[in-house]
Amino acid sequence: MEKKFSLLFDDAASPEVQPQAATVAVQSTADSDIPRSKPVKFQQLRLQWPIGAARKYGVQIEFSEEGIQNEIKYDTTIKRLEDNVLGDMLFEVYRSEEVWINEKEPDLVMDKLAHETGKIIYPLQLRIDATGSAYGIANYEEIVKRWPAGKADLKNYFEGDFFEKYLAKTEAVLVDHDRFMFAILYRDWFLQSYFQPIFKDYGQEKQLTDWLKFPLPLSFANPGFLCQQTIGEYTTDQGAVELVHRGELQNDEGLTMQKYTGVYDGIIRLHPFHNHIVAYKGEWQIREYEKNSTVMVKYFELDNSELFARNNWIKDSNTSIVLEEKGKQGSFFNKLFK
């Protein structure tokens, strides 16, 4: 698989992520009020995220290719800001200072460089439409203004030809609005899976088929995954509304030889009152000619642990996801971003 340059924003962090008082207020719903294992009677999903409220998530992304596995884990906070454009919502995304790559802090030079470079991008403000899909970056100019100081700081810690080339490529993307927006909105596994167009009318059968796009494959022409999206008939035992995705990567009709085939399976659990995501688990199995790869993305709201099942969604005392020990090697970013 040919390697492609990426901004490597997946482990970017914000230097300060403070708890939001609004989060506590939103999560104060009485436990007895949560509808547990009740029939889901509605057919339309609408996001009811209060302005000023923030949600904090534990995130894990795992990539496997030809028996080699790599993973990254971090916390991220998403806060809804005051809407400033009629009909859309404005959200601010932070990344935690701490990042774990293959169960430890970044130690390889490329991983460290990607981590430090990514800090310049956050906080990131995204414009979200009524369906929940991200379509714009509200604070792009502010991010560009951060770059000179951030680049100077990087030069205090890194040097060499590789660093200079990486810095030049990053800057070339950063100052190009369209390329930067593509890197953020369409090459970040967490953002791409979180801000999907799921808030819509699913019809009387509570099911529809529509297109969803994800970072793989790296093809501008491919329409993406054609997904069957179904609202669960009942709430979960924990009271969450469940949305099930099953999709297949569609062929590009303009190509005589198809490079990729793939399938996607996802489970989204939504808060019973506000419909924001409390837990997500998605898996993509991609085949490129004779090479197979798998991407697994999991995240859950740290303040809503009662709303997702315990099986494979457990968190430890440090709020990071508990995983089985697996053999891993090489730079996470070398394997995940190609």
C-alpha positions as CSV (number, residue, x, y, z in Angstrom):
1,M,0.0,0.0,0.0
2,E,1.5,3.3,-1.1
3,K,2.1,5.6,1.9
4,K,0.4,9.0,1.8
5,F,1.3,12.1,3.8
6,S,-1.1,13.1,6.5
7,L,-1.3,15.8,9.0
8,L,-1.6,13.1,11.7
9,F,-4.1,14.9,13.8
10,D,-5.6,11.9,15.5
11,D,-3.5,12.3,18.6
12,A,-3.5,16.1,18.7
13,A,-4.2,17.5,22.1
14,S,-5.4,20.7,23.8
15,P,-3.1,21.9,26.6
16,E,-6.0,22.5,28.8
17,V,-9.2,20.6,29.1
18,Q,-11.3,21.8,32.0
19,P,-14.4,20.1,33.3
20,Q,-17.6,21.9,32.1
21,A,-20.2,22.8,34.7
22,A,-22.9,22.4,32.1
23,T,-21.9,18.7,31.7
24,V,-22.8,18.0,35.3
25,A,-26.1,19.7,35.0
26,V,-27.0,17.7,31.9
27,Q,-26.0,14.4,33.4
28,S,-28.1,15.0,36.5
29,T,-31.2,13.2,35.1
30,A,-32.6,10.9,37.7
31,D,-31.7,7.3,37.2
32,S,-35.3,6.3,37.6
33,D,-36.3,8.5,34.6
34,I,-34.1,6.6,32.1
35,P,-36.3,4.3,29.9
36,R,-34.7,0.9,30.2
37,S,-35.6,-1.8,27.7
38,K,-38.6,0.1,26.4
39,P,-40.0,0.0,22.9
40,V,-38.7,2.8,20.6
41,K,-41.7,4.5,19.2
42,F,-40.2,7.4,17.3
43,Q,-38.8,7.2,13.7
44,Q,-36.9,10.4,13.6
45,L,-33.7,11.2,15.4
46,R,-32.9,14.8,16.4
47,L,-29.9,16.0,18.3
48,Q,-31.0,17.8,21.5
49,W,-27.5,18.9,22.7
50,P,-27.9,21.9,25.1
51,I,-25.8,24.9,24.3
52,G,-22.8,25.2,26.7
53,A,-22.9,21.4,27.5
54,A,-19.7,19.4,27.1
55,R,-19.1,15.6,26.8
56,K,-15.9,13.9,27.5
57,Y,-15.0,10.6,25.7
58,G,-12.4,7.9,26.0
59,V,-11.2,7.0,22.4
60,Q,-9.4,4.0,21.1
61,I,-8.4,3.5,17.4
62,E,-6.8,0.2,16.4
63,F,-5.3,-0.7,13.0
64,S,-4.3,-4.2,11.9
65,E,-2.6,-5.1,8.7
66,E,-1.0,-8.4,7.8
67,G,-0.7,-9.5,11.4
68,I,0.7,-6.2,12.6
69,Q,-1.4,-4.3,15.1
70,N,-1.1,-0.7,16.4
71,E,-3.5,1.3,18.6
72,I,-3.9,4.8,20.0
73,K,-5.9,5.9,23.0
74,Y,-6.7,9.4,24.3
75,D,-9.5,11.4,25.8
76,T,-11.4,14.1,23.9
77,T,-14.0,16.7,25.0
78,I,-16.7,18.1,22.7
79,K,-18.6,21.2,23.7
80,R,-21.5,22.9,22.0
81,L,-21.0,26.6,21.5
82,E,-23.5,29.4,20.7
83,D,-24.9,28.9,17.2
84,N,-23.8,31.7,15.0
85,V,-25.2,30.7,11.6
86,L,-28.9,30.1,11.1
87,G,-29.6,26.4,10.9
88,D,-26.3,25.0,11.9
89,M,-24.6,24.1,15.2
90,L,-21.1,25.0,16.4
91,F,-19.0,22.5,18.4
92,E,-15.5,22.9,19.9
93,V,-13.3,19.8,20.1
94,Y,-10.4,19.4,22.5
95,R,-7.9,16.6,22.8
96,S,-6.3,15.5,26.0
97,E,-2.6,16.1,26.8
98,E,-2.0,12.4,27.4
99,V,-1.9,10.0,24.5
100,W,-1.1,6.3,24.6
101,I,0.3,4.5,21.5
102,N,0.5,0.8,21.9
103,E,-0.1,1.2,25.7
104,K,2.7,3.7,26.3
105,E,3.5,7.3,25.6
106,P,4.8,8.2,22.2
107,D,8.4,7.2,22.0
108,L,9.3,6.9,18.3
109,V,10.4,10.1,16.6
110,M,7.6,10.2,14.1
111,D,4.9,9.6,16.8
112,K,6.4,12.3,19.0
113,L,6.5,14.7,16.1
114,A,2.9,14.0,15.0
115,H,1.7,14.4,18.6
116,E,3.4,17.7,19.1
117,T,2.4,19.1,15.7
118,G,-1.2,18.1,16.3
119,K,-1.4,20.2,19.5
120,I,-1.4,23.3,17.3
121,I,-4.7,22.3,15.7
122,Y,-6.8,22.2,18.9
123,P,-9.1,23.5,20.1
124,L,-10.9,22.9,16.8
125,Q,-14.3,24.5,16.1
126,L,-16.6,22.6,13.7
127,R,-19.8,23.6,11.9
128,I,-22.4,20.9,12.1
129,D,-25.6,20.7,10.1
130,A,-29.0,19.4,11.3
131,T,-28.2,15.8,10.4
132,G,-25.0,15.9,12.6
133,S,-22.6,16.0,9.7
134,A,-19.5,18.3,9.9
135,Y,-19.1,20.6,6.9
136,G,-16.8,23.4,8.0
137,I,-14.1,24.7,10.3
138,A,-15.2,27.8,12.1
139,N,-11.8,28.9,13.6
140,Y,-9.5,28.1,10.6
141,E,-8.0,31.6,10.6
142,E,-7.2,31.3,14.3
143,I,-5.5,27.9,13.8
144,V,-3.3,29.4,11.0
145,K,-2.3,32.2,13.3
146,R,-1.1,29.7,15.9
147,W,1.2,28.0,13.4
148,P,4.3,30.4,13.5
149,A,4.6,30.1,17.3
150,G,3.9,26.4,17.2
151,K,6.5,25.8,14.5
152,A,9.1,27.8,16.4
153,D,8.5,25.6,19.5
154,L,8.8,22.4,17.4
155,K,12.2,23.6,16.1
156,N,13.4,23.8,19.7
157,Y,12.9,20.0,20.1
158,F,13.3,18.5,16.6
159,E,15.9,18.8,13.8
160,G,17.1,17.1,10.7
161,D,16.1,16.6,7.1
162,F,13.0,14.4,8.0
163,F,11.8,17.0,10.4
164,E,12.2,19.9,7.9
165,K,10.4,17.9,5.2
166,Y,7.6,17.0,7.6
167,L,7.2,20.6,8.7
168,A,7.1,21.9,5.1
169,K,4.4,19.4,4.1
170,T,2.3,20.1,7.2
171,E,2.6,23.9,6.6
172,A,1.6,23.4,2.9
173,V,-1.6,21.7,4.0
174,L,-2.3,24.0,6.9
175,V,-2.3,27.2,4.8
176,D,-4.4,25.6,2.1
177,H,-8.0,25.9,3.4
178,D,-9.4,23.1,1.2
179,R,-6.6,20.6,1.9
180,F,-6.7,21.4,5.6
181,M,-10.5,20.9,5.7
182,F,-10.2,17.6,3.9
183,A,-7.5,16.4,6.3
184,I,-9.6,17.3,9.4
185,L,-13.1,16.3,8.2
186,Y,-12.3,13.2,6.1
187,R,-9.0,11.7,7.4
188,D,-9.6,11.7,11.1
189,W,-11.2,8.4,12.3
190,F,-12.8,9.8,15.4
191,L,-14.2,13.0,13.9
192,Q,-15.4,11.2,10.8
193,S,-17.3,8.5,12.8
194,Y,-18.6,10.9,15.4
195,F,-20.0,13.6,13.1
196,Q,-22.0,11.4,10.8
197,P,-25.4,12.3,9.3
198,I,-27.4,10.1,11.6
199,F,-30.1,12.6,12.7
200,K,-32.9,12.2,10.2
201,D,-36.2,10.5,9.5
202,Y,-35.8,6.7,9.3
203,G,-39.4,6.0,8.2
204,Q,-42.1,3.8,9.6
205,E,-39.7,0.7,9.5
206,K,-37.1,2.7,11.4
207,Q,-34.6,1.8,8.7
208,L,-33.0,3.4,5.7
209,T,-30.1,2.9,3.3
210,D,-27.7,5.8,2.7
211,W,-24.1,6.6,2.0
212,L,-21.5,7.1,4.7
213,K,-17.9,8.0,4.1
214,F,-14.8,7.1,6.2
215,P,-11.0,7.6,5.9
216,L,-10.5,4.4,4.1
217,P,-10.0,3.9,1.2
218,L,-8.0,6.9,0.2
219,S,-9.9,7.5,-3.0
220,F,-11.5,10.9,-3.9
221,A,-13.8,9.2,-6.5
222,N,-15.2,6.4,-4.5
223,P,-18.7,7.1,-3.2
224,G,-18.1,5.4,0.1
225,F,-20.0,2.7,2.0
226,L,-23.7,2.1,1.2
227,C,-25.1,1.4,4.7
228,Q,-28.3,0.0,6.1
229,Q,-29.0,2.1,9.1
230,T,-31.5,0.8,11.7
231,I,-33.0,2.1,14.9
232,G,-33.2,-0.6,17.5
233,E,-36.7,-1.8,18.4
234,Y,-36.0,-1.4,22.1
235,T,-33.7,0.7,24.3
236,T,-30.8,-1.2,25.8
237,D,-30.8,-2.5,29.3
238,Q,-29.0,0.7,30.2
239,G,-31.6,2.9,28.6
240,A,-29.7,4.0,25.4
241,V,-31.2,4.2,22.0
242,E,-29.3,1.9,19.6
243,L,-28.5,2.6,16.0
244,V,-27.0,-0.3,13.9
245,H,-25.0,0.2,10.8
246,R,-24.1,-2.4,8.2
247,G,-22.4,-1.2,5.0
248,E,-20.4,-2.3,2.0
249,L,-17.8,-0.3,0.1
250,Q,-19.2,0.5,-3.3
251,N,-17.3,0.2,-6.5
252,D,-16.2,3.2,-8.5
253,E,-18.0,2.8,-11.8
254,G,-15.3,4.8,-13.6
255,L,-12.6,2.2,-12.9
256,T,-12.1,-1.0,-14.9
257,M,-10.2,-2.6,-12.0
258,Q,-11.4,-2.1,-8.5
259,K,-8.6,-1.5,-6.0
260,Y,-10.6,-1.9,-2.8
261,T,-13.4,-4.0,-1.3
262,G,-14.7,-3.7,2.2
263,V,-17.4,-3.9,4.8
264,Y,-18.4,-1.8,7.8
265,D,-20.3,-2.7,10.9
266,G,-21.1,-0.2,13.6
267,I,-23.2,0.2,16.7
268,I,-24.1,3.7,18.0
269,R,-25.7,4.2,21.4
270,L,-27.5,7.5,22.0
271,H,-28.5,9.2,25.2
272,P,-32.2,8.6,25.8
273,F,-33.0,12.3,26.3
274,H,-30.5,14.3,24.2
275,N,-29.6,11.8,21.5
276,H,-25.9,12.6,21.7
277,I,-23.5,9.6,21.3
278,V,-22.7,7.9,24.6
279,A,-20.9,5.0,23.0
280,Y,-19.7,3.9,19.6
281,K,-18.1,0.8,18.2
282,G,-17.2,0.5,14.5
283,E,-15.2,-2.0,12.5
284,W,-14.0,-1.7,8.9
285,Q,-12.5,-4.7,7.0
286,I,-10.7,-3.6,3.9
287,R,-9.1,-5.7,1.2
288,E,-6.7,-4.1,-1.3
289,Y,-5.8,-6.7,-3.9
290,E,-4.3,-9.5,-1.8
291,K,-3.8,-7.4,1.3
292,N,-6.3,-7.3,4.2
293,S,-6.5,-4.6,6.9
294,T,-8.9,-3.9,9.7
295,V,-9.7,-0.7,11.5
296,M,-11.5,-0.7,14.9
297,V,-12.8,2.5,16.5
298,K,-14.3,2.6,20.0
299,Y,-15.3,5.5,22.2
300,F,-17.6,6.1,25.1
301,E,-18.8,9.1,27.2
302,L,-16.8,9.0,30.4
303,D,-19.6,10.6,32.4
304,N,-22.3,8.2,31.2
305,S,-20.9,4.8,31.9
306,E,-24.3,3.5,32.9
307,L,-25.6,3.9,29.4
308,F,-23.4,1.4,27.6
309,A,-23.1,-2.4,27.9
310,R,-20.1,-3.7,29.9
311,N,-19.0,-6.3,27.4
312,N,-16.0,-4.9,25.5
313,W,-16.8,-1.4,26.6
314,I,-15.2,-1.4,30.0
315,K,-13.1,1.4,31.3
316,D,-10.4,1.2,34.0
317,S,-9.6,3.5,36.9
318,N,-7.6,5.8,34.6
319,T,-10.6,6.2,32.3
320,S,-8.8,4.6,29.4
321,I,-10.3,1.5,27.6
322,V,-9.2,-1.9,28.9
323,L,-7.8,-4.0,26.0
324,E,-6.5,-7.5,25.7
325,E,-2.8,-7.7,25.2
326,K,-1.9,-8.1,21.6
327,G,1.3,-8.1,19.6
328,K,2.1,-4.7,18.2
329,Q,5.1,-3.2,16.5
330,G,6.3,-0.2,14.5
331,S,5.1,3.4,14.5
332,F,1.4,3.8,14.9
333,F,1.2,6.6,12.5
334,N,3.3,4.8,9.9
335,K,0.7,2.0,9.9
336,L,-2.5,4.0,10.2
337,F,-2.0,6.9,7.9
338,K,-1.1,5.9,4.3
